Amino acid sequence: MEHLEYFIAIVEEKNLTKAAQRLFITQPSLTRYVNKLEEEYGVKLLDRAKLPISLTPEGSLFLQEKLKIETTELNLRKRLKQMAQSREKITIGTGYSRAGFWLPQAVETFARRYPDMDLGITTCGELKLPGKLLSGEIDVAVGAFSLEDPAYEQLPLGVESMRLLVPKAFGLTPEDLTWEQSFDNPYVLRPEQLSGLDCVESDDSIGSYMGRLSLEQQYNIVHGRTITAGSADVIRMLVRDGMGYGYVSVRKESKNIRTADGDVPVVACTLPGLPLTRYSYAAYSKSSRNLQRIRELVAMIQKDMFAYDARIKMVSG
């Protein structure tokens, strides 16, 4: 967006003189820019009555929407450039942790089969994937999310186990209950047993966040101290270290619930009606110009996912 960097510099520096120095222009030129901008929109965007300069409510909205427009414009230019080039490109969007264990083999297989096509991998919070797919920023979304749009195909890739992980030290479960036993048959707790206890929660960047909301809304549990994390691995490790209980995806073979000597100081529990599984999906537009190849890529990702599961079980066994 033309000269949007001027406005951003003023907001960040909170001073016209410093912003002008940063932009290598004169301060009067920057003042004229602001005056013209406010005249064009008919509102005060900046409060310049005193230092430091601050955004008005109208200015905050202006900056927020202009940044959205700029992002859309950049994505449009990128896509148009790709269309004009001889090489096609498919961009896969997935969660931070999934990229490392679901995609490598599939990407390699696809690249060998179609050397004329470029591939891109974008990682982000899984709940942001549907928005990136709808905006055209990515061509395929892979992860734990929900997309209800008839213009898009959403295929289940697999089922993941969800457990309410509770440190044994909390004393809520029988002392002789092992991790393996509890994973297969989660110990049923009463919601009131968790009231006041410390909790390790997922933030809104990962798929477990929806499970967290369900936990809070369905059972109305009052937490003690809350630790929020954007990684399922981190949540599992914090629960292992006794920092609180957490509702998160987990495997029976997971290494990050074990201590250095191999002990598992965690028990898998549940609450009445709490889901023990969740689906992971791949989604893409039915009108994609590379629909057939995208479907092949998704099939490869699904195959790689099953291969990963087999490798984990082999190593653990």
C-alpha positions as CSV (number, residue, x, y, z in Angstrom):
1,M,0.0,0.0,0.0
2,E,1.6,3.3,-1.1
3,H,3.1,5.2,1.9
4,L,1.5,2.9,4.5
5,E,5.0,2.6,5.8
6,Y,4.9,6.3,6.7
7,F,1.9,5.8,8.9
8,I,3.4,2.7,10.5
9,A,6.6,4.6,11.2
10,I,4.7,7.3,13.0
11,V,2.8,4.8,15.1
12,E,5.9,2.9,16.1
13,E,8.1,6.0,16.7
14,K,5.3,8.0,18.3
15,N,7.1,11.1,17.1
16,L,6.9,12.9,13.7
17,T,10.6,14.0,13.8
18,K,11.9,10.5,14.6
19,A,9.6,8.9,12.1
20,A,10.8,11.3,9.4
21,Q,14.5,10.5,10.2
22,R,13.7,6.8,10.0
23,L,12.0,7.3,6.6
24,F,14.8,9.7,5.3
25,I,12.3,12.4,4.5
26,T,11.7,15.8,6.0
27,Q,9.3,16.3,8.9
28,P,7.2,18.9,7.0
29,S,6.7,16.3,4.2
30,L,5.5,13.7,6.7
31,T,3.2,16.2,8.4
32,R,1.6,17.0,5.0
33,Y,1.2,13.3,4.4
34,V,-0.8,12.9,7.6
35,N,-2.9,16.0,7.0
36,K,-3.8,14.8,3.5
37,L,-4.6,11.3,4.8
38,E,-6.9,12.7,7.5
39,E,-8.5,15.0,5.1
40,E,-9.2,12.2,2.6
41,Y,-10.9,10.0,5.3
42,G,-12.5,12.9,7.1
43,V,-11.4,11.8,10.6
44,K,-8.5,12.3,12.9
45,L,-6.3,9.2,12.7
46,L,-3.5,10.4,15.1
47,D,-3.7,12.3,18.3
48,R,-0.9,14.8,17.7
49,A,-1.9,17.3,20.4
50,K,0.9,16.1,22.7
51,L,3.8,13.6,22.7
52,P,4.0,10.8,22.4
53,I,1.7,10.7,19.4
54,S,-1.0,8.0,19.7
55,L,-3.6,6.4,17.5
56,T,-7.2,7.5,17.8
57,P,-9.9,4.7,17.7
58,E,-10.4,5.6,14.0
59,G,-6.6,5.4,13.4
60,S,-6.5,1.9,15.0
61,L,-9.3,0.7,12.7
62,F,-7.6,2.4,9.7
63,L,-4.3,0.6,10.4
64,Q,-5.9,-2.8,11.1
65,E,-7.9,-2.8,7.9
66,K,-5.1,-1.4,5.7
67,L,-2.8,-4.1,6.9
68,K,-5.4,-6.7,5.9
69,I,-5.8,-5.1,2.5
70,E,-2.0,-5.0,2.0
71,T,-1.7,-8.8,2.9
72,T,-4.5,-9.6,0.4
73,E,-2.8,-7.5,-2.2
74,L,0.5,-9.2,-1.7
75,N,-1.1,-12.7,-1.9
76,L,-3.0,-11.6,-5.1
77,R,0.2,-10.4,-6.7
78,K,2.0,-13.6,-5.7
79,R,-0.8,-15.8,-7.2
80,L,-0.9,-13.8,-10.4
81,K,2.8,-14.1,-10.8
82,Q,2.6,-17.8,-10.3
83,M,-0.1,-18.1,-12.9
84,A,2.0,-16.1,-15.4
85,Q,5.0,-18.4,-14.9
86,S,5.4,-21.7,-16.6
87,R,5.8,-23.6,-13.3
88,E,2.7,-24.3,-11.2
89,K,2.9,-24.4,-7.4
90,I,0.9,-26.1,-4.7
91,T,1.2,-24.6,-1.2
92,I,0.5,-26.8,1.8
93,G,-0.6,-25.3,5.1
94,T,-0.2,-27.3,8.3
95,G,0.3,-27.0,12.1
96,Y,3.8,-26.3,13.5
97,S,4.4,-29.9,14.8
98,R,2.7,-31.8,12.0
99,A,5.0,-30.4,9.3
100,G,7.9,-32.4,10.6
101,F,6.3,-35.9,10.8
102,W,3.5,-35.9,8.2
103,L,4.9,-34.1,5.2
104,P,8.6,-35.0,4.4
105,Q,8.1,-38.3,2.7
106,A,5.0,-37.2,0.9
107,V,6.7,-34.0,-0.4
108,E,9.7,-36.0,-1.6
109,T,7.5,-38.6,-3.4
110,F,5.4,-35.9,-5.0
111,A,8.4,-33.9,-6.1
112,R,9.9,-36.9,-7.8
113,R,6.7,-37.7,-9.6
114,Y,6.1,-34.1,-10.7
115,P,9.4,-32.3,-11.2
116,D,7.6,-29.6,-13.2
117,M,5.7,-28.4,-10.1
118,D,6.9,-26.3,-7.2
119,L,5.8,-27.0,-3.6
120,G,5.5,-24.7,-0.6
121,I,4.9,-25.5,3.0
122,T,3.3,-22.9,5.3
123,T,3.2,-23.5,9.1
124,C,0.8,-21.7,11.4
125,G,-1.7,-22.3,14.2
126,E,-4.1,-25.0,13.0
127,L,-7.2,-23.0,13.7
128,K,-6.0,-20.4,11.2
129,L,-5.7,-22.9,8.4
130,P,-9.4,-22.6,7.1
131,G,-9.0,-18.8,6.8
132,K,-5.7,-19.2,4.9
133,L,-7.4,-21.8,2.6
134,L,-10.4,-19.6,1.9
135,S,-8.2,-16.6,1.2
136,G,-6.2,-18.6,-1.3
137,E,-3.0,-18.2,0.7
138,I,-2.6,-22.0,0.7
139,D,-4.0,-24.7,-1.6
140,V,-4.2,-27.6,0.9
141,A,-4.9,-27.4,4.6
142,V,-3.7,-30.3,6.8
143,G,-4.5,-30.6,10.5
144,A,-7.1,-30.6,13.2
145,F,-9.7,-28.1,12.2
146,S,-13.3,-27.9,10.9
147,L,-14.3,-26.4,7.5
148,E,-18.0,-26.6,6.6
149,D,-18.1,-25.2,3.0
150,P,-19.6,-27.2,0.1
151,A,-17.0,-25.6,-2.2
152,Y,-14.2,-27.5,-0.5
153,E,-13.5,-31.2,0.0
154,Q,-12.5,-32.2,3.5
155,L,-11.1,-35.6,3.9
156,P,-10.4,-37.3,7.3
157,L,-6.7,-38.3,7.5
158,G,-6.8,-40.1,10.8
159,V,-8.0,-40.3,14.3
160,E,-5.9,-39.0,17.2
161,S,-6.3,-40.0,20.9
162,M,-7.3,-37.2,23.3
163,R,-6.7,-37.7,27.0
164,L,-7.0,-35.7,30.1
165,L,-3.4,-36.0,31.4
166,V,-3.1,-35.7,35.2
167,P,0.1,-36.0,37.3
168,K,0.1,-39.0,39.6
169,A,1.3,-36.6,42.3
170,F,-2.1,-35.0,42.4
171,G,-3.4,-38.2,44.1
172,L,-6.6,-38.4,42.1
173,T,-6.1,-41.9,40.8
174,P,-5.2,-45.3,42.3
175,E,-1.4,-45.6,43.1
176,D,-1.0,-48.8,41.2
177,L,-2.6,-47.6,38.0
178,T,0.0,-47.7,35.2
179,W,0.3,-45.3,32.2
180,E,-0.4,-48.2,29.7
181,Q,-3.5,-49.3,31.6
182,S,-4.9,-45.8,31.9
183,F,-4.3,-45.0,28.3
184,D,-6.4,-47.9,27.1
185,N,-9.0,-47.4,29.8
186,P,-8.9,-43.7,31.0
187,Y,-9.7,-43.3,34.6
188,V,-13.0,-41.4,35.0
189,L,-12.8,-38.4,37.2
190,R,-15.6,-36.2,38.6
191,P,-15.3,-32.5,37.4
192,E,-15.2,-31.2,40.9
193,Q,-12.0,-33.2,41.6
194,L,-10.2,-30.8,39.2
195,S,-11.5,-27.6,40.8
196,G,-8.7,-25.4,42.1
197,L,-6.0,-27.5,40.6
198,D,-3.3,-26.0,38.3
199,C,-3.9,-26.5,34.6
200,V,-1.8,-26.5,31.5
201,E,-3.9,-25.2,28.6
202,S,-3.5,-24.9,24.8
203,D,-3.7,-21.5,23.3
204,D,-5.8,-20.7,20.2
205,S,-3.0,-21.6,17.8
206,I,-3.3,-25.4,18.0
207,G,-6.2,-27.9,17.5
208,S,-6.4,-28.8,21.2
209,Y,-7.8,-25.3,21.8
210,M,-11.3,-26.5,20.8
211,G,-11.0,-29.3,23.3
212,R,-10.0,-26.8,25.9
213,L,-13.0,-24.7,25.3
214,S,-15.3,-27.8,25.5
215,L,-13.7,-28.7,28.8
216,E,-14.3,-25.2,30.2
217,Q,-17.8,-24.7,28.9
218,Q,-19.2,-28.2,29.6
219,Y,-17.9,-28.7,33.1
220,N,-17.4,-25.1,34.4
221,I,-14.2,-26.0,36.2
222,V,-12.4,-23.3,38.2
223,H,-8.7,-23.6,37.7
224,G,-5.9,-22.8,40.0
225,R,-2.8,-21.4,38.3
226,T,-3.0,-21.6,34.5
227,I,-0.1,-22.1,32.1
228,T,-0.9,-21.6,28.4
229,A,1.2,-23.2,25.7
230,G,1.1,-23.3,21.9
231,S,2.6,-26.8,21.5
232,A,1.1,-30.1,22.4
233,D,4.6,-31.4,23.1
234,V,5.2,-28.6,25.6
235,I,1.8,-29.3,27.3
236,R,2.6,-33.0,27.7
237,M,6.1,-32.2,29.2
238,L,4.7,-29.6,31.6
239,V,2.1,-32.1,32.8
240,R,4.8,-34.7,33.2
241,D,6.8,-32.3,35.4
242,G,3.7,-31.8,37.6
243,M,2.9,-28.3,36.5
244,G,-0.8,-29.0,36.1
245,Y,-3.3,-31.3,34.3
246,G,-4.0,-30.9,30.5
247,Y,-6.4,-32.1,27.9
248,V,-4.3,-32.8,24.8
249,S,-3.6,-35.3,22.0
250,V,-1.3,-38.1,23.0
251,R,0.0,-41.5,22.0
252,K,0.6,-44.5,24.3
253,E,4.2,-44.4,23.0
254,S,4.8,-40.7,23.5
255,K,8.3,-40.0,24.7
256,N,7.7,-36.6,26.1
257,I,5.6,-37.9,29.0
258,R,8.5,-40.0,30.3
259,T,11.2,-39.0,32.7
260,A,14.9,-39.5,32.0
261,D,14.8,-43.0,33.6
262,G,11.7,-44.0,31.6
263,D,9.1,-43.6,34.3
264,V,5.7,-42.1,33.4
265,P,4.5,-39.9,36.3
266,V,1.3,-39.2,34.4
267,V,-2.1,-41.0,34.3
268,A,-4.6,-40.8,31.4
269,C,-8.0,-39.7,32.6
270,T,-11.3,-38.5,31.3
271,L,-14.5,-36.9,32.4
272,P,-18.1,-38.1,31.7
273,G,-18.8,-37.2,28.0
274,L,-15.3,-35.9,27.3
275,P,-14.2,-36.9,23.7
276,L,-11.4,-39.4,23.6
277,T,-10.6,-38.9,19.9
278,R,-10.4,-36.2,17.3
279,Y,-10.0,-36.2,13.5
280,S,-7.3,-34.6,11.5
281,Y,-8.3,-33.5,8.0
282,A,-7.0,-32.4,4.6
283,A,-9.1,-29.8,2.8
284,Y,-8.8,-28.1,-0.6
285,S,-11.0,-26.3,-3.1
286,K,-13.0,-28.4,-5.5
287,S,-12.3,-25.7,-8.2
288,S,-8.6,-25.7,-7.8
289,R,-6.8,-25.7,-11.2
290,N,-4.5,-28.4,-9.8
291,L,-7.3,-30.5,-8.3
292,Q,-6.1,-33.9,-9.5
293,R,-2.5,-33.4,-8.3
294,I,-3.7,-32.0,-5.0
295,R,-5.8,-35.2,-4.5
296,E,-2.7,-37.2,-5.3
297,L,-0.6,-35.2,-2.8
298,V,-3.3,-35.7,-0.1
299,A,-3.2,-39.4,-0.7
300,M,0.6,-39.4,-0.3
301,I,0.3,-37.4,3.0
302,Q,-2.2,-40.0,4.2
303,K,0.1,-42.8,3.3
304,D,3.1,-41.0,5.0
305,M,1.0,-40.5,8.1
306,F,0.3,-44.2,8.4
307,A,3.9,-45.0,7.8
308,Y,4.8,-42.6,10.6
309,D,2.5,-44.4,13.0
310,A,4.0,-47.7,12.1
311,R,7.6,-46.4,12.7
312,I,6.6,-45.0,16.1
313,K,5.1,-48.4,17.1
314,M,8.2,-50.3,15.8
315,V,10.6,-48.1,17.8
316,S,8.5,-48.1,20.9
317,G,7.9,-51.9,20.7
